[in-house]
Amino acid sequence: MINPQQVKTMIQEQFPEAQVEVAGDGEHFEAVIVSPKFEGKSKVKQHQMVYAAVNDAMASEVIHALSLKTYTPEAWQTVAGKI
């Protein structure tokens, strides 16, 4: 079984500059990723980039579900101000 910290580590290997938060129960996870690498990219492309980082774990069904919220630093400032 995989834990949220392990998923976070996988994401941070591809996005070392990112802010990453992951929660989950060992099979189903939710992640929030804030990265300048997302600048100028659609939400679909942003999510594809993150899924590529965890592809092996998803392909082997270690991770059954991963819900993503991705933001550029600028977009995160707008969202964070509303929380």
PASEBA-1860 file (N, C-alpha, C; in nm, 3 decimals):
! residues 83
1> MINPQQVK> 0.085/-0.118/0.000/0.000/0.000/0.000/0.090/0.125/0.000 ~ 0.046/0.225/-0.069/0.123/0.348/-0.083/0.061/0.455/0.007 ~ 0.143/0.546/0.057/0.090/0.651/0.144/0.099/0.787/0.074 ~ 0.028/0.887/0.127/0.029/1.018/0.063/0.169/1.078/0.046 ~ 0.258/1.055/0.141/0.394/1.109/0.129/0.466/1.051/0.009 ~ 0.445/0.923/-0.018/0.508/0.859/-0.133/0.456/0.918/-0.265 ~ 0.327/0.945/-0.271/0.269/1.007/-0.391/0.327/1.147/-0.406 ~ 0.335/1.221/-0.297/0.393/1.355/-0.299/0.537/1.351/-0.352
9> TMIQEQFP> 0.614/1.255/-0.306/0.753/1.241/-0.350/0.760/1.216/-0.500 ~ 0.673/1.129/-0.552/0.671/1.102/-0.697/0.645/1.229/-0.777 ~ 0.549/1.308/-0.729/0.514/1.432/-0.799/0.630/1.531/-0.789 ~ 0.689/1.544/-0.671/0.798/1.640/-0.653/0.924/1.603/-0.730 ~ 0.941/1.477/-0.764/1.055/1.439/-0.847/1.046/1.504/-0.985 ~ 0.925/1.520/-1.037/0.904/1.584/-1.167/0.881/1.734/-1.155 ~ 0.840/1.778/-1.038/0.810/1.919/-1.013/0.882/1.964/-0.886 ~ 1.016/1.969/-0.887/1.089/1.999/-0.764/1.062/2.139/-0.708
17> EAQVEVAG> 1.019/2.230/-0.792/0.994/2.367/-0.749/0.850/2.386/-0.698 ~ 0.769/2.283/-0.709/0.626/2.296/-0.680/0.593/2.285/-0.532 ~ 0.481/2.346/-0.498/0.417/2.322/-0.369/0.323/2.205/-0.393 ~ 0.334/2.100/-0.315/0.252/1.981/-0.336/0.193/1.938/-0.202 ~ 0.064/1.916/-0.202/-0.006/1.861/-0.086/-0.085/1.740/-0.133 ~ -0.073/1.629/-0.063/-0.144/1.507/-0.101/-0.212/1.449/0.022 ~ -0.336/1.408/0.005/-0.411/1.337/0.109/-0.467/1.211/0.046 ~ -0.488/1.109/0.127/-0.546/0.988/0.072/-0.550/0.874/0.171
25> DGEHFEAV> -0.610/0.764/0.125/-0.633/0.649/0.212/-0.552/0.526/0.173 ~ -0.456/0.543/0.085/-0.376/0.429/0.042/-0.410/0.380/-0.097 ~ -0.528/0.413/-0.146/-0.569/0.378/-0.282/-0.622/0.499/-0.359 ~ -0.694/0.585/-0.289/-0.754/0.704/-0.349/-0.688/0.827/-0.290 ~ -0.644/0.916/-0.378/-0.569/1.033/-0.334/-0.622/1.160/-0.396 ~ -0.598/1.270/-0.326/-0.627/1.404/-0.375/-0.499/1.483/-0.364 ~ -0.466/1.555/-0.470/-0.343/1.634/-0.470/-0.370/1.775/-0.517 ~ -0.302/1.869/-0.454/-0.300/2.009/-0.497/-0.156/2.040/-0.532
33> IVSPKFEG> -0.135/2.086/-0.655/0.000/2.115/-0.703/0.003/2.257/-0.756 ~ 0.097/2.335/-0.707/0.118/2.473/-0.753/0.256/2.478/-0.816 ~ 0.262/2.505/-0.947/0.390/2.501/-1.016/0.396/2.604/-1.129 ~ 0.511/2.672/-1.142/0.529/2.762/-1.255/0.536/2.686/-1.388 ~ 0.561/2.555/-1.384/0.563/2.474/-1.507/0.426/2.470/-1.575 ~ 0.321/2.507/-1.502/0.186/2.504/-1.557/0.152/2.631/-1.636 ~ 0.237/2.733/-1.628/0.212/2.859/-1.698/0.186/2.834/-1.846 ~ 0.076/2.890/-1.896/0.045/2.883/-2.038/-0.011/2.749/-2.084
41> KSKVKQHQ> -0.037/2.658/-1.992/-0.087/2.526/-2.029/-0.232/2.511/-1.983 ~ -0.310/2.438/-2.061/-0.449/2.412/-2.024/-0.454/2.321/-1.901 ~ -0.569/2.317/-1.836/-0.587/2.227/-1.721/-0.563/2.082/-1.762 ~ -0.610/2.045/-1.881/-0.590/1.908/-1.929/-0.440/1.878/-1.939 ~ -0.363/1.968/-1.998/-0.219/1.947/-2.013/-0.152/1.943/-1.876 ~ -0.194/2.030/-1.784/-0.138/2.031/-1.648/-0.158/1.895/-1.582 ~ -0.279/1.842/-1.594/-0.311/1.714/-1.532/-0.233/1.601/-1.599 ~ -0.217/1.607/-1.730/-0.137/1.506/-1.800/0.007/1.507/-1.750
49> MVYAAVND> 0.060/1.625/-1.724/0.197/1.636/-1.673/0.210/1.567/-1.538 ~ 0.111/1.587/-1.451/0.115/1.525/-1.317/0.094/1.374/-1.328 ~ -0.002/1.333/-1.409/-0.025/1.189/-1.426/0.100/1.119/-1.479 ~ 0.176/1.186/-1.563/0.302/1.127/-1.613/0.397/1.098/-1.497 ~ 0.394/1.182/-1.395/0.483/1.164/-1.280/0.447/1.042/-1.196 ~ 0.321/1.003/-1.197/0.275/0.890/-1.116/0.231/0.772/-1.203 ~ 0.266/0.777/-1.329/0.218/0.678/-1.425/0.246/0.533/-1.383 ~ 0.367/0.505/-1.338/0.402/0.367/-1.301/0.313/0.316/-1.188
57> AMASEVIH> 0.290/0.400/-1.088/0.207/0.358/-0.975/0.062/0.338/-1.017 ~ 0.014/0.420/-1.111/-0.123/0.404/-1.158/-0.135/0.282/-1.249 ~ -0.035/0.260/-1.333/-0.038/0.147/-1.425/-0.037/0.014/-1.350 ~ 0.033/0.010/-1.239/0.039/-0.114/-1.160/-0.074/-0.121/-1.058 ~ -0.165/-0.024/-1.064/-0.283/-0.017/-0.978/-0.250/0.000/-0.830 ~ -0.132/0.052/-0.802/-0.099/0.088/-0.664/-0.184/0.209/-0.623 ~ -0.200/0.301/-0.718/-0.290/0.415/-0.700/-0.413/0.388/-0.786 ~ -0.529/0.379/-0.723/-0.651/0.351/-0.798/-0.718/0.478/-0.848
65> ALSLKTYT> -0.704/0.587/-0.774/-0.766/0.712/-0.815/-0.682/0.829/-0.764 ~ -0.670/0.930/-0.848/-0.597/1.050/-0.810/-0.674/1.171/-0.861 ~ -0.726/1.248/-0.769/-0.797/1.371/-0.802/-0.698/1.486/-0.794 ~ -0.695/1.569/-0.899/-0.596/1.676/-0.905/-0.659/1.814/-0.906 ~ -0.590/1.904/-0.839/-0.616/2.047/-0.850/-0.481/2.109/-0.880 ~ -0.467/2.167/-0.997/-0.340/2.224/-1.039/-0.355/2.373/-1.058 ~ -0.250/2.446/-1.020/-0.253/2.592/-1.027/-0.115/2.646/-1.065 ~ -0.116/2.756/-1.136/0.006/2.834/-1.150/0.021/2.913/-1.020
73> PEAWQTVA> 0.139/2.964/-0.990/0.153/3.044/-0.868/0.057/3.164/-0.866 ~ 0.038/3.227/-0.981/-0.053/3.342/-0.988/-0.197/3.300/-0.960 ~ -0.241/3.191/-1.020/-0.377/3.143/-0.997/-0.394/3.100/-0.851 ~ -0.291/3.041/-0.792/-0.298/2.997/-0.653/-0.318/3.117/-0.559 ~ -0.253/3.227/-0.589/-0.268/3.348/-0.506/-0.415/3.390/-0.503 ~ -0.482/3.379/-0.615/-0.624/3.415/-0.623/-0.708/3.318/-0.541 ~ -0.681/3.190/-0.554/-0.756/3.087/-0.482/-0.726/3.093/-0.333 ~ -0.599/3.103/-0.298/-0.558/3.104/-0.157/-0.619/3.222/-0.083
81> GKI> -0.638/3.332/-0.151/-0.699/3.449/-0.088/-0.844/3.430/-0.053 ~ -0.908/3.330/-0.116/-1.050/3.303/-0.092/-1.071/3.195/0.013 ~ -0.964/3.129/0.053/-0.977/3.019/0.151/-0.974/3.076/0.291
END
